Amino acid sequence: MTAQIPRIDPDRLLARLDAFAAIGATARGGVNRQALTEGDREARALLASLGQARGFLVEQDACANLFLRRAGTDAALPPLLLGSHLDTQPTGGRFDGALGVLAGFEVLEALEDAGVTSPRAVELAVWTNEEGSRFLPGCMGSQAFSAGEIPAGWTNILGADGARFGDELAATLGALSGVPFRPLGGPIAAYIELHIEQGPVLEREDIAIGTVTGIQGTRWLEAVLTGAAAHAGTTPPAYRRDPMAAAAAALHALAGVMAGDAAARLTVGRIHAEPGSINAVPERVAFTLDLRHPDAGALDAIEREVRAVVEAEAAKARCEAELRIVFDMAPAAFPPEMTALVEAAARDAGHAATRLVSGAFHDALFLARIAPSAMIFVPCRDGISHNEAEFVEPRFCIAGAETLLQATLSAQDVPRASS
């Protein structure tokens, strides 16, 4: 048959989004399909069956990453990889992750419908546990793929529900008993991931496509301030060693410091006081600090400033301060040629595009360590994500898929990354 121009089928894509949103659907219109749960297995099984029905090779690896492969004409060439995830937050939305997976599958189907032959295979990857809501760390599947192994310590990690990661992984792998295994990792020519922005910029500017230049670094600290418990009514302020007062002063000072750098992010998501009595000065206050910046040097500087401010305010309150790093993810810059490829793809698909830095980390952060990588963002309503109210207009879902298709066609000429 003569090859035709491949085109996205909007109705098919939107229907698939509805079908997958029904797996783990919540009463408020969201999705609860956490990693390695029955819902996650059901979604994986549905995608596997759809891929097999189209004649694609369906495989899984030891970390339960799922792959659908449309063969190329030269089996010796490493494949072009598209990917995202199907797991969600406990009260997640219909589009975070799923849009990237289903748009990637739509690309495979569009190529198949049109009878297009390509020199290298095009594969769709569904990465395990991107969200990290049930098991920590997040992005387990893409991390294991990029490293070529599963860290030994992961097996006995307990989830938020008390489940053991190794047990749930084995059950998930076993649920697709007819799907063959492939080795973990392997060479790829390039990686492209479509995702919702999870921020307000694209929607406010009414721009359909964000071309992601990189992913900002993330560093989590835990600060513990220790003073002395005391009676709330009988202990004058001058005699107190109050770690809560020190913490409040430190956070107020840091808010002013962060205001000087528009790219910097500092978030305190958790504060815990002990003994936690309403009528006692606490003895111990612990709080988390989520630091983010696209520049590694600037992230280091922010950490130094945080430490200096927290320690100084603790000293003023005659308290002790201890800060430790509990998570550290270096930033990633995507190759300029991959960013340009996405921009050209958006233009060819008839969509306006603008450049963005990703404030959240994604599987692409780890794939970028082994191959040229790119991300495509589409707008979400009010920038809301990780929320049952998450919504992406159909026109933006379609625009993202059309851009991904054009990028896939262009990326056939991307050379294999050096090892």
N, C-alpha and C positions, 0 to 999 in steps of 0.2 A: 504494500500500500504506500501511496505517496504521502510523505510527511506534510502535515498542515501546521499552521501557526498555533502553538499551544496557548490556551486561554483558561483562566480560572473560571470555574462554574460557581457563581455566587450562591445560587439556591442550594447547591450541594454542600458548600462550605457552611452556610448558616444552619442548615438542617443537622449537620454533624455536630456543630457546637451545641445545639439544643439536645441532641441525643446523649452526648457525653455529660452535659450539665445535669441530666436526670440521674446520673450515677452518683449517689451521695448527696442528692438534692436536700436542702434544708427548707424549713417552713417559710423562711423569710427571703427565699429566692436565691440563696447562695449555694455553696457546695462544701461538704465536709468529706473529703476523700484523702485522708492523710496517708503518708507513705507506708506501703507494705501492709495495708489493711485489706479487708475483703473488697471494699469499694475500689481501691487501687488495682487489685487483681482483676476485678470485673472490667475496669476500663482498659487495662492492658490486653485482656482476652478479646475484647471487642475490636480494638485496633488490630491485633494480630489476625483475627478472622477477616477483617476488611482487607488487610494486605494480602493474605493468602488468596482471597477471592479474586484479586486483581493480578495474581501471578507473581507477586513480589516475593523475594526470599525473606523469610522472617526468622530471626535468630535472637538469642539472649546470651548475656555473659554472666560470669559468676557474681556480679554485683546487681543482677536483675535489670541491667540496662537492656532495653528492647530495641532491635534494629530491623528496619524494613528496607530492603535493597532493590533498586531498579538497576539492572545490569547495564554496563557500558560495552562498547565494542572492543576495548582493550583491557583485559582482566589484569594486566600487569600494572596499570595505573592505579594509584591510591584513589579512593573515592572522595567526592565532595560530600561533606556531612552537613545536614540540616538537623536542628534539634531543639528541644525544650523539655518540659516535664508535665506530668498529669496529676501529681500529688498536689494537695491544697493545704491551706491553713484550716484549723478546726471550724472557723466561721469564715471560709474563703469565698472567692467569687468564681464566676463561670469562665473567666478569660485568662487569668494569670496562669501561664504555662500552657493551658489547653489550646489557646489560640495558636501558639507557635507550633505545637505538635500537629494540629489539624490543618493549619495552613501548609505545613510541610508535606503532609499526606496529600493535600489537594494539589500541590506542585507535582508530586509523583504521578498522580492520576492525570493531571493536565498533559504531562509529557507522554504518558501512555495513550491517552485519548487521541493525541495528535500524531502518534507514530514517530515521534522524534527519536533519532539515534544520537547518542552522545559518546565521546571517546572514553570517558571515565564513568563509573557507576555513580549514581546519586543515592545516598542513604539518608534515612530519617532515624534519628536516635531519640528515644524517650529515656531521660535520665532519672535515676532513682533518687528519691528524697532530696529534691532541690530545696524544699521549704525549711526542713529542719525543725518542724513544729512537733513531731513525735519523737524523732531521734536526732541528737546532736552529734556531729556537726551537720549543717546543711550541705547541699551539693555533693553528697556522698558518691553518687554514681559517676559524675564527671571527674571528681577527684581521683577515684579508683581507676577510671579509664585513662586519664592523663598520666598517672603514675605507673600504670601497668600492673597494679596489685592492690589488694584490699589490706589496709593496715591491720595488723594482728589485734590491736586493742579494740577494734570495732565490734568484734563478735559478742562480747559480753556487755556492751552498752545497753542500759535499760532506758526504755522510752518513758514518756510522760505518763503513760498508762501502766507502767511496770513491766511491759513486754520486753523480752530479750531480742536484740537486733538479729543475732545469729539465727534464732528460731523463726522469726518473721521473714527473714530473707529466704531461708530454706523452704518455708511454706509458699512463698510467692513464686519461687523458681519452680516448685513442684506443681503449682496450679496451671502452668503452661507445659504440661508434660509432653505434648507433641511438638514443641518448638525446640529445635536443636541448639546446642551450645556453640559459642565461638570463643576464641581466646580473649582475654581482657586486654583492651588497648589495641594498638596497631597503628600503622601509618595512615594519615589522611592528608588530602591535598589542601583543604581549607574547611572552615566551619562558619556557618551563618545561622544566627538565631533571631527569630522574630519574637517580640515580647511587647506587652503593654507598657507604657511609659511609667506608670505608678507615680506620676507627678502631673502638675497642671499646665506645664509650659505649652505643649502642642495644642491642647484644646483651647487655651486662651488666645493663641495666635492663629487658630483655625488652620493649622498645618497638618497634613495627613501623615507625614513620615518624618521621623527623627533618625538621622544617621549618627550612630553612637561612636564617638571618637575614643572612648575608653571607659573604664570602670574605676571609680574612686576607691582608695584604700580605706579599710575599716579596721579600727583597733578598739577593743573593749578593755576597760580597766575596772577593777573593783577597788574602791577606796574604803578603808576601815579606820574610823576615828575612835579612839578610846579615851574616856575621861573617868568620871566617878559618879555613880548613882547618888542622888540626894533628894531630900524631901522638897516638893515643889513649893510648899508654903513657908517653910522655915529657913530655907537657905538663900541668903541675899545673893544677887548676881555677882558681886565681887568675890564671893567665896566659892563660886561654882567652877567646876571643870566640865563644861557642857559641850559634848561633841555635836549635838544637833545645832547649836548656835554657830559652831565652827563650820559645819557643813553648809548651813544656809549662807554664811558670809562668803565662803569659797565659791559657791555656785553663783551668787550675785556678782562677784568679781569676774568670774570666768565668762559670764554672759556678755560683759563689756568687752572682754578681750576678743571673743569670737566675732563681735560686730565689726571688727576691723578687716575681716577677710570674708568676702562674699562667697568664696568657694568652701569655706570651712563649715563643718557641722559638729555640734556637741549636743548630745541628748542624755538626760538622766531619766532612765526608764524604771528604776527600782530603788526604793529607800527602805531600810529596815532598821528599827530602833529596838534596843534591848535595855531593860526588861520589857519595855512596851507598856508601861503603866501610865494612865492618864495623869496621875498626880506625883510623878517622879521624874527628876532629871535623868535622862538615859545614861547608862554607862558606856554603851557602844552604839555607834551608828555606822552602818555600811550602806554604800550606794554605788550604783554602776554608772560608768561614763562611756558612751558610744561616741567615738571620735572618727570623723571621716574627712578625707581630702584627696583630690586626684593626684597630688604631688607627694611622693614619698618623703622628701626632705621637709616639706611643710607639715606633714603628719608627725614626723619626729619632733619638730619644733613645738607643735601644739601639745604633744605629750609632756615635753619638758616644762612648758608653761603651766599645764594642769598640775603637775607634781609640785612645782614651786609654789603655786597659789594655795593648794590644799595644805601643804606642809606649813606654810606661813600662817594661815588662819588657824590651824590646829595649835601651833605654838602660842599664838595670842591667847587662846582659850585654855592654855596649859594642858593640852591633850596630846596624845601620841597619834601619829598618822602612818599608815602603811598602804601603799598602792601596788597592785600587781596586775600584770597583763593576763587576761584570760582568753583572748582571741586576737589574732593578728593576721590580717589579710592585706598583702601588698597591692597597690594599685596596678592596673594594666592599661597600656595604651595600645589600641588596635593599629595595625599597619596603615599608613596613609593610603596605600593603593587599595586596601579593602574598603576604607571609608569612601574613597572616590568611586569604587565599584557600586556601592549601595546608592550613592547620590545619582550616578548615571542610570541605575536601574529604576529609581523613582521617577526620574525625568522621562525615561523611555515608556514607563507605565502611565505617564500623564499626571503625576502627583508632585506637589510642592514638598520640599524637604528642607530641614535645617539641622545643624549639628548640635549634639547634646553630649554631656558626660553623664553616665549612669550613676545615680546616687546609691542604688542597691547593687549587691553583687549577684551574679547569675552564673549559670554553668559555663558561659562563654569565657569567664575569667580563667577557668582552668584549661579549657581547650586552647586559649591563646598562648599557653606555655608550650604547646607542641605543634601548632599549625597557625598559618595566617587566619585571623578570625574577624568577624564583623557582627554587629547587632543592628536590627531594625526595630525602631519603636513606633507604636501607633498611640493616639490619644486615648485616655480613659476619662470618663465624666468626673469633673471636679478633682481629678488626680487621685481618686479613691481606689485603694487596692487593699488586699488582705482583709476584706470586708464583704459582707453579703450584698452590699449596695453597689459593688463594683460593676461598671457597665461600659461597654465599648459599642459605639454606634455601628450598625451594619456596614455603612459606607467605609468606615475606617478598617474594619476587619477585612473587607474586600481589597482596599488599597494596600494593606500590609501584605496580603497574599499575592497580589499582582506584582508588587515590588520584589517579594521573595522569589517569584518565578523568574522575573527578568534578571535578578542577581544570580540565580542558579544557572541560567543560560550563559551569562557572562563569565562566571567563575570557572567554567570548564577549562579555561586557559591558565588558571592560577597554578604556579609551580609548587611542587611538594616542598614543605618546610624542611630546612636543614635540621639534623638531629643534634 
